[in-house]
Amino acid sequence: MQFNGRYGCWHCMQPGETYRIETGGHCHVFPYNKENPDGPFRDKTTVKRDVAEAVQKINQGERNYVTNGIKGPFWFLYLKYFNCTEGMVIDYMHGVCSGVMKLLLNLWFNSTHRNSTFSFYKCRQTVNSLLIKIKPTVFVTRIPRSLDEAGWKSSEYRNFLLYWGIPILKEVLSQAYFIHFCLLVRGITILSKETIFPEDLVLADTCLKQFVDNFAELYSLRFMTMNIHQLVHISRNVHFTGPLFSNNCFAFEDFNGFLTRHIHGTQGVDTQVLNTINIIQAIPVLKEKFADNDDIEVLEFIDKMSSHSSSSWVYMFDDIYRIGKAGLKTLSEDEYVAVCKRFTVIGQEFLCWHKIYVKKLNFYVWIIVQQVGEKRSECGQICR
């Protein structure tokens, strides 16, 4: 099945249509069907029928053998306990975060569209200044970056959608575009909750269908591609497969990075990966048998070898890790007074870093200081 062709949606049998671009070329779009926004649905029976018809056409030598978007049989169709339509998950990471959210930021703030009615390019620097001022809470793994910085990750688009978008865009977008964006935020936020009730699904579905319904009027039919169309199906998809956080590609992307970091040559890549995994799996056993728990340098090395996380995590002591690069800092009078209230200190020069992780307690604190020259630091919590 071709996602950008006729009948390219796996969840319904809407054909879509070809849209000719003013600058040349064409793309496939899916106009909103007000009478039946997310139907007619595909099911296992109709898929098997279309597969059989496609195979028959192939055997007869027909060139146009694709039937309702299906090109032929596939292995998932024959799994006994798997529903190949209801069980096929919409890719939240690529479809919504790197798809819809990336598209909206591009339409609003890219110079390519600066003359369009939906462009807010003149506010780009305002958005940039607001983004870099954000000090995120502990569960956000990536600090917000300027729109001018290339290579945004899917998690950054997700953070903008769920956390920064509304407070930043409230004073940037016009009312119609802001309210329209809020529909997307509300729908996706509901579908990302740990506990979702039936009435939540109805509300999310209503928000997202209204978002798609109004999209062409605000931004042009040209941009109503598969990622926008899939929003009409995503609530039903969550009903069958669970919340968005439980079925996405973020974990696979993390492990892709982990694997690539352990490939050091072009020959025998599979052997390199297997050897690395075997070594990492053996480290906990070797640590328990041979490691001296009082040797901090050994523990740091073991943790570095076995960790999937960034090398910016540095073991300190007692399952305490500092995160990020440390630098010298002379405390202000107020900071020095705050530290003295908790600890006995000499002088005002400290090593400073921005985040620390206490493993056993799953506890984060911000702006940690360590007095220069001390072999064993006393970690002071300046602010949470």
QUISULMO-V679867 format. One record per residue. PHI is phi as a letter, one per 20 degrees, with the letter a starting at -180 (none if undefined). PSI is psi in degrees with one decimal (* if undefined). D_CENTER is the distance of its C-alpha to the mean C-alpha in Angstrom with 2 decimals. Layout:
# QUISULMO-V679867
phi=PHI psi=PSI d_center=D_CENTER
phi=PHI psi=PSI d_center=D_CENTER
This chain:
# QUISULMO-V679867
phi=none psi=136.0 d_center=24.91
phi=d psi=118.5 d_center=23.79
phi=f psi=-25.2 d_center=20.83
phi=d psi=31.1 d_center=22.41
phi=c psi=-175.9 d_center=25.89
phi=f psi=138.4 d_center=28.14
phi=l psi=40.0 d_center=27.08
phi=e psi=-7.4 d_center=23.71
phi=e psi=129.0 d_center=21.97
phi=f psi=-15.7 d_center=22.06
phi=e psi=-17.5 d_center=22.38
phi=b psi=175.1 d_center=25.23
phi=d psi=38.3 d_center=28.12
phi=e psi=127.1 d_center=27.77
phi=f psi=-26.7 d_center=28.81
phi=m psi=-171.8 d_center=27.36
phi=b psi=159.3 d_center=29.35
phi=e psi=131.5 d_center=29.67
phi=d psi=125.2 d_center=29.23
phi=e psi=124.8 d_center=31.24
phi=e psi=139.4 d_center=29.71
phi=g psi=-35.4 d_center=32.24
phi=e psi=0.3 d_center=31.73
phi=o psi=150.6 d_center=32.30
phi=n psi=-171.5 d_center=30.61
phi=b psi=165.1 d_center=28.90
phi=b psi=167.5 d_center=25.69
phi=d psi=128.3 d_center=25.20
phi=c psi=162.8 d_center=24.28
phi=c psi=91.4 d_center=24.31
phi=g psi=149.3 d_center=26.39
phi=f psi=126.9 d_center=26.00
phi=e psi=100.8 d_center=28.71
phi=f psi=-33.0 d_center=30.08
phi=f psi=-34.2 d_center=32.41
phi=b psi=76.9 d_center=29.95
phi=g psi=-38.3 d_center=26.34
phi=d psi=16.0 d_center=24.70
phi=c psi=-179.9 d_center=27.75
phi=f psi=141.0 d_center=29.78
phi=f psi=148.2 d_center=27.64
phi=e psi=150.2 d_center=27.72
phi=b psi=176.4 d_center=28.93
phi=f psi=-34.1 d_center=30.11
phi=f psi=-47.9 d_center=33.62
phi=f psi=-33.6 d_center=32.91
phi=f psi=-45.0 d_center=30.66
phi=f psi=-38.8 d_center=33.53
phi=f psi=-45.0 d_center=35.95
phi=f psi=-36.0 d_center=34.04
phi=f psi=-46.1 d_center=33.65
phi=f psi=-40.7 d_center=37.40
phi=f psi=-39.7 d_center=38.26
phi=f psi=-42.0 d_center=36.17
phi=f psi=-42.1 d_center=37.89
phi=f psi=-43.2 d_center=41.24
phi=f psi=-38.5 d_center=40.74
phi=f psi=-44.8 d_center=39.78
phi=f psi=-28.9 d_center=42.95
phi=e psi=-1.9 d_center=44.98
phi=m psi=17.7 d_center=43.79
phi=f psi=138.3 d_center=42.16
phi=f psi=-37.0 d_center=39.88
phi=e psi=74.5 d_center=37.87
phi=e psi=-11.7 d_center=36.86
phi=f psi=127.6 d_center=33.32
phi=d psi=113.3 d_center=33.63
phi=l psi=39.1 d_center=31.22
phi=n psi=-11.1 d_center=28.56
phi=e psi=129.0 d_center=29.28
phi=e psi=-13.1 d_center=30.74
phi=q psi=-172.7 d_center=32.04
phi=f psi=158.0 d_center=31.56
phi=b psi=155.3 d_center=28.55
phi=f psi=-37.5 d_center=28.38
phi=f psi=-24.6 d_center=26.11
phi=f psi=-24.9 d_center=28.84
phi=d psi=8.6 d_center=31.28
phi=f psi=128.9 d_center=29.43
phi=f psi=-42.2 d_center=31.63
phi=d psi=21.3 d_center=29.22
phi=c psi=126.4 d_center=26.21
phi=e psi=112.6 d_center=25.98
phi=f psi=-5.5 d_center=24.69
phi=d psi=-55.2 d_center=23.79
phi=f psi=-25.2 d_center=22.72
phi=e psi=-3.6 d_center=20.97
phi=e psi=113.8 d_center=18.85
phi=e psi=136.3 d_center=15.25
phi=f psi=131.6 d_center=13.41
phi=f psi=98.8 d_center=10.21
phi=f psi=-39.3 d_center=7.67
phi=f psi=-53.2 d_center=4.79
phi=e psi=-36.8 d_center=7.69
phi=f psi=-43.1 d_center=9.87
phi=e psi=-52.7 d_center=8.56
phi=f psi=-60.7 d_center=5.72
phi=e psi=-1.8 d_center=7.38
phi=d psi=-80.2 d_center=10.37
phi=f psi=-47.8 d_center=11.84
phi=f psi=-40.7 d_center=10.45
phi=f psi=-41.2 d_center=11.16
phi=f psi=-45.4 d_center=14.42
phi=f psi=-44.8 d_center=15.47
phi=f psi=-37.1 d_center=15.18
phi=f psi=-42.2 d_center=17.09
phi=f psi=-38.2 d_center=19.66
phi=f psi=-42.8 d_center=20.27
phi=c psi=6.0 d_center=20.46
phi=e psi=138.7 d_center=21.18
phi=f psi=-20.9 d_center=24.88
phi=g psi=-34.4 d_center=25.13
phi=d psi=19.1 d_center=25.19
phi=f psi=-21.9 d_center=27.14
phi=e psi=3.4 d_center=30.09
phi=e psi=157.2 d_center=28.29
phi=f psi=-25.8 d_center=28.79
phi=e psi=2.3 d_center=25.09
phi=e psi=139.3 d_center=24.68
phi=c psi=38.9 d_center=24.42
phi=g psi=-32.8 d_center=24.60
phi=f psi=-17.2 d_center=27.34
phi=e psi=7.6 d_center=25.00
phi=g psi=-47.7 d_center=22.53
phi=f psi=-31.1 d_center=24.11
phi=f psi=-45.1 d_center=24.17
phi=f psi=-42.1 d_center=20.42
phi=g psi=-45.5 d_center=20.17
phi=f psi=-35.8 d_center=22.65
phi=f psi=-38.9 d_center=20.95
phi=f psi=-46.8 d_center=17.54
phi=f psi=-9.8 d_center=19.28
phi=e psi=-11.7 d_center=21.33
phi=f psi=132.6 d_center=18.58
phi=d psi=94.9 d_center=19.00
phi=f psi=159.3 d_center=16.02
phi=f psi=-179.9 d_center=16.83
phi=f psi=-26.8 d_center=16.51
phi=e psi=-2.7 d_center=13.31
phi=e psi=119.0 d_center=11.25
phi=e psi=-18.2 d_center=10.99
phi=c psi=125.1 d_center=10.86
phi=f psi=136.6 d_center=13.77
phi=g psi=140.1 d_center=13.52
phi=d psi=163.2 d_center=15.00
phi=f psi=151.5 d_center=17.33
phi=f psi=-21.0 d_center=16.64
phi=f psi=-18.0 d_center=19.34
phi=e psi=125.2 d_center=17.41
phi=f psi=163.3 d_center=16.24
phi=m psi=36.8 d_center=13.30
phi=g psi=139.0 d_center=10.34
phi=e psi=162.1 d_center=7.21
phi=g psi=-36.9 d_center=3.97
phi=f psi=-29.3 d_center=3.39
phi=f psi=-39.2 d_center=6.71
phi=f psi=-37.7 d_center=6.57
phi=f psi=-44.3 d_center=4.96
phi=f psi=-40.4 d_center=7.72
phi=f psi=-42.8 d_center=10.08
phi=f psi=-46.7 d_center=9.90
phi=e psi=-27.2 d_center=10.50
phi=c psi=-57.6 d_center=12.53
phi=e psi=-26.0 d_center=14.09
phi=g psi=-54.4 d_center=14.54
phi=f psi=-51.0 d_center=17.53
phi=f psi=-32.3 d_center=19.58
phi=f psi=-43.8 d_center=19.23
phi=e psi=-9.8 d_center=19.91
phi=g psi=-39.7 d_center=22.65
phi=d psi=6.2 d_center=25.24
phi=d psi=-51.8 d_center=23.92
phi=f psi=154.9 d_center=23.59
phi=f psi=165.5 d_center=26.66
phi=g psi=-43.3 d_center=27.01
phi=f psi=-44.0 d_center=26.43
phi=f psi=-34.4 d_center=23.12
phi=f psi=-45.6 d_center=21.92
phi=f psi=-39.4 d_center=22.94
phi=f psi=-43.2 d_center=21.33
phi=f psi=-36.9 d_center=17.93
phi=f psi=-31.0 d_center=18.56
phi=f psi=-43.9 d_center=18.98
phi=f psi=-45.9 d_center=15.42
phi=f psi=-45.3 d_center=14.19
phi=f psi=-44.5 d_center=16.72
phi=f psi=-47.9 d_center=16.05
phi=f psi=-35.4 d_center=12.31
phi=f psi=-43.7 d_center=13.14
phi=f psi=-43.5 d_center=15.95
phi=f psi=-8.2 d_center=14.15
phi=e psi=-0.6 d_center=11.76
phi=f psi=156.7 d_center=14.98
phi=f psi=-34.3 d_center=16.56
phi=c psi=119.8 d_center=19.77
phi=c psi=120.9 d_center=20.03
phi=e psi=161.6 d_center=23.58
phi=g psi=-39.9 d_center=25.02
phi=f psi=-27.0 d_center=25.67
phi=f psi=-41.7 d_center=22.02
phi=f psi=-39.7 d_center=21.13
phi=f psi=-44.7 d_center=23.94
phi=f psi=-45.2 d_center=22.82
phi=f psi=-42.7 d_center=19.20
phi=f psi=-41.1 d_center=20.75
phi=f psi=-45.3 d_center=23.24
phi=f psi=-46.7 d_center=20.81
phi=f psi=-35.8 d_center=18.64
phi=f psi=-35.9 d_center=21.84
phi=f psi=-36.9 d_center=23.38
phi=g psi=-47.3 d_center=20.47
phi=f psi=-39.3 d_center=20.95
phi=g psi=-40.1 d_center=24.71
phi=e psi=-6.6 d_center=24.86
phi=f psi=-47.4 d_center=22.48
phi=f psi=-37.7 d_center=25.25
phi=f psi=-36.1 d_center=27.67
phi=e psi=-35.4 d_center=25.52
phi=c psi=-7.3 d_center=23.88
phi=n psi=145.2 d_center=26.05
phi=f psi=-23.9 d_center=25.92
phi=g psi=-33.2 d_center=24.98
phi=e psi=8.1 d_center=21.23
phi=e psi=66.0 d_center=21.15
phi=e psi=-167.9 d_center=19.74
phi=g psi=-39.4 d_center=18.13
phi=f psi=-40.0 d_center=14.68
phi=f psi=-43.3 d_center=16.70
phi=f psi=-38.3 d_center=19.08
phi=f psi=-17.4 d_center=16.70
phi=f psi=-27.1 d_center=16.06
phi=f psi=-15.9 d_center=19.68
phi=d psi=-13.2 d_center=19.02
phi=f psi=-30.3 d_center=15.83
phi=f psi=-42.8 d_center=17.90
phi=f psi=-37.4 d_center=20.38
phi=f psi=-41.4 d_center=17.81
phi=f psi=-36.9 d_center=16.65
phi=g psi=-38.9 d_center=20.41
phi=e psi=-32.7 d_center=20.92
phi=d psi=-7.6 d_center=17.98
phi=o psi=174.3 d_center=16.65
phi=g psi=159.9 d_center=13.86
phi=f psi=-34.3 d_center=10.37
phi=f psi=-18.7 d_center=9.24
phi=e psi=-14.9 d_center=12.06
phi=c psi=90.3 d_center=11.42
phi=b psi=178.0 d_center=8.31
phi=e psi=5.5 d_center=7.96
phi=f psi=-43.6 d_center=5.92
phi=f psi=-40.1 d_center=9.52
phi=f psi=-38.0 d_center=11.14
phi=f psi=-39.8 d_center=9.47
phi=f psi=-43.5 d_center=10.63
phi=f psi=-26.6 d_center=13.95
phi=f psi=-44.2 d_center=14.33
phi=f psi=-41.1 d_center=14.45
phi=f psi=-43.7 d_center=16.80
phi=f psi=-43.6 d_center=19.00
phi=f psi=-29.9 d_center=19.34
phi=f psi=-17.9 d_center=20.45
phi=d psi=17.7 d_center=23.28
phi=d psi=117.7 d_center=24.60
phi=d psi=12.2 d_center=27.44
phi=a psi=170.1 d_center=29.44
phi=e psi=-10.7 d_center=29.72
phi=d psi=139.1 d_center=32.12
phi=l psi=46.6 d_center=31.46
phi=f psi=-42.8 d_center=27.66
phi=f psi=-39.5 d_center=27.61
phi=f psi=-39.7 d_center=30.22
phi=g psi=-46.7 d_center=28.40
phi=f psi=-45.6 d_center=25.27
phi=f psi=-42.2 d_center=27.53
phi=f psi=-41.0 d_center=29.65
phi=f psi=-45.1 d_center=26.78
phi=f psi=-41.2 d_center=25.43
phi=f psi=-41.7 d_center=29.04
phi=f psi=-45.6 d_center=29.61
phi=f psi=-38.8 d_center=26.55
phi=f psi=-26.3 d_center=27.58
phi=e psi=-19.2 d_center=31.12
phi=g psi=-47.0 d_center=30.42
phi=g psi=-36.8 d_center=30.41
phi=f psi=-44.5 d_center=33.72
phi=f psi=-37.3 d_center=35.24
phi=f psi=-44.3 d_center=34.18
phi=f psi=-35.3 d_center=35.88
phi=e psi=-38.7 d_center=39.03
phi=c psi=-19.9 d_center=39.61
phi=f psi=142.8 d_center=37.56
phi=e psi=111.4 d_center=39.36
phi=f psi=-10.4 d_center=37.25
phi=e psi=-6.9 d_center=39.18
phi=e psi=101.1 d_center=38.30
phi=f psi=-39.4 d_center=35.31
phi=f psi=-39.7 d_center=35.03
phi=f psi=-43.8 d_center=34.91
phi=f psi=-38.8 d_center=32.25
phi=f psi=-43.9 d_center=30.11
phi=f psi=-42.8 d_center=30.57
phi=f psi=-43.4 d_center=29.79
phi=f psi=-39.6 d_center=26.59
phi=f psi=-37.9 d_center=25.51
phi=f psi=-33.5 d_center=26.42
phi=e psi=-9.3 d_center=24.68
phi=e psi=140.6 d_center=21.44
phi=e psi=-8.8 d_center=18.07
phi=e psi=179.4 d_center=16.90
phi=f psi=152.3 d_center=17.60
phi=f psi=-5.2 d_center=21.29
phi=f psi=-7.6 d_center=21.16
phi=e psi=119.9 d_center=21.80
phi=c psi=124.8 d_center=25.61
phi=f psi=135.2 d_center=27.76
phi=d psi=-69.3 d_center=30.43
phi=a psi=158.6 d_center=32.34
phi=l psi=46.7 d_center=32.28
phi=m psi=28.9 d_center=28.63
phi=d psi=129.9 d_center=27.66
phi=c psi=138.6 d_center=25.23
phi=e psi=145.4 d_center=24.81
phi=d psi=124.8 d_center=21.54
phi=n psi=171.6 d_center=21.90
phi=f psi=135.6 d_center=25.07
phi=e psi=149.9 d_center=28.17
phi=b psi=157.6 d_center=30.65
phi=f psi=140.4 d_center=34.08
phi=b psi=136.3 d_center=34.41
phi=e psi=118.7 d_center=37.53
phi=f psi=144.8 d_center=36.93
phi=f psi=170.6 d_center=38.17
phi=f psi=-43.8 d_center=40.94
phi=f psi=-42.2 d_center=38.72
phi=f psi=-41.8 d_center=36.24
phi=f psi=-41.7 d_center=39.20
phi=f psi=-41.3 d_center=40.79
phi=f psi=-40.6 d_center=37.62
phi=f psi=-41.9 d_center=37.47
phi=f psi=-26.7 d_center=41.21
phi=f psi=-25.6 d_center=40.97
phi=d psi=-30.0 d_center=39.00
phi=c psi=161.7 d_center=40.39
phi=e psi=117.7 d_center=43.47
phi=c psi=157.9 d_center=42.65
phi=c psi=121.6 d_center=44.77
phi=n psi=173.5 d_center=43.95
phi=d psi=9.2 d_center=40.97
phi=e psi=125.7 d_center=39.17
phi=c psi=158.2 d_center=36.07
phi=e psi=138.5 d_center=33.12
phi=c psi=137.7 d_center=30.00
phi=b psi=172.7 d_center=26.30
phi=d psi=-11.0 d_center=23.46
phi=b psi=143.5 d_center=22.00
phi=c psi=149.1 d_center=23.55
phi=c psi=123.8 d_center=22.60
phi=d psi=106.2 d_center=25.32
phi=f psi=-47.6 d_center=24.42
phi=f psi=-30.0 d_center=26.87
phi=d psi=-5.8 d_center=26.12
phi=l psi=53.7 d_center=22.33
phi=c psi=129.8 d_center=23.28
phi=d psi=147.7 d_center=22.00
phi=c psi=161.1 d_center=24.20
phi=d psi=151.7 d_center=24.08
phi=l psi=80.8 d_center=26.62
phi=d psi=143.1 d_center=28.63
phi=c psi=148.0 d_center=31.98
phi=c psi=126.3 d_center=34.21
phi=f psi=134.3 d_center=37.81
phi=f psi=134.8 d_center=38.81
phi=n psi=-13.4 d_center=41.23
phi=e psi=132.5 d_center=40.39
phi=f psi=-36.8 d_center=39.89
phi=c psi=112.9 d_center=38.12
phi=f psi=152.6 d_center=36.01
phi=d psi=118.9 d_center=36.04
phi=e psi=118.4 d_center=32.56
phi=d psi=136.3 d_center=32.90
phi=e psi=105.2 d_center=30.39
phi=e psi=-44.7 d_center=30.80
phi=b psi=152.4 d_center=28.17
phi=e psi=* d_center=25.40
